[in-house]
Amino acid sequence: MRKLLVLFALGALAAGAAIPAMADSGKHRSKHGHHSSCGKVRGGYETILDGSRRCFERWRYAGGASMTLQRDGTVRSGPGEPGLGVLWYAARPYGDFSLKLQFRDDAPEEGARANSGIQVRFPAPHAPVPGCPTDDDAWVAVVCGHEIQINDNPEGDPRKTGSIYGFADLNSEQSRPTPKGVWNDIEIRVVGQDYTVIRNGVVINEFENAPGLPFPGRPDDPGSDSRDLVGYIGLQAHGAPNDVVSFRNVRIKDLSDHD
């Protein structure tokens, strides 16, 4: 029965998802060129962002800051218009899944570290969304989905890389930080209401999105009940000058048909 409900929800979300104009620099071409792996499935994982124009055009952008395709095939967050931004995979939403990708902290200032995140299971970010209390498109992903934090700064926001933001937070020791400029592998596995975060081959966080959990410190934000079983995935642009994070090799495995 759960499989049928997930499939029904997938169809309903996809049918209602309008696709806005791409927020892209418009001048970058991937070095991968004609050898794109976009859409190919290996080991059950479909490549949905490989540095090619073909893959990038399946994504859409909402909000401020910026997210651009680079000449080396990476996608990079950076500053721009005020506010948060989200680059989201508009081709389809997902129920249960395993999401794998690589990220790198590229904060330009010496000694600074970047802030970003990976957002999952959120409605199409076109505010207003029924039941999602925000009129900001990018914040739909924040308040009605879960953010897996990227932040290896030993100072500042106490929620470090791998935190399920606000609900299952990690400190610096638990997040297993790496130096700036180092590529990290991360997997986010979501099955039912169970979330697992694996960084560089090590499980660093596990969380059950149980009913009735409030969002700590934000009484006006919806709690766990507003984080649905089906939604989109996205990459966050935080917006400050040092919030420069690069992403590559985004792959996803649909687990909705698995028991």
Secondary structure by P-SEA (a helix, b strand, c coil): caaaaaaaaaaaaaaaccccccccccccccccccccccccccccccccccccaaaaaacccccccccccccccbbbbbbcccbbbbbcccccccccbbbbbccccccccccbbbbcbbbccccccccccccccccccccccccccccbbbbccccccccccccccccccccccccccccccbbbbbbbbbcccbbbbbcccccccccccccccccccccccccccccccccccccccccccccbbbbcbbbbbbccccc
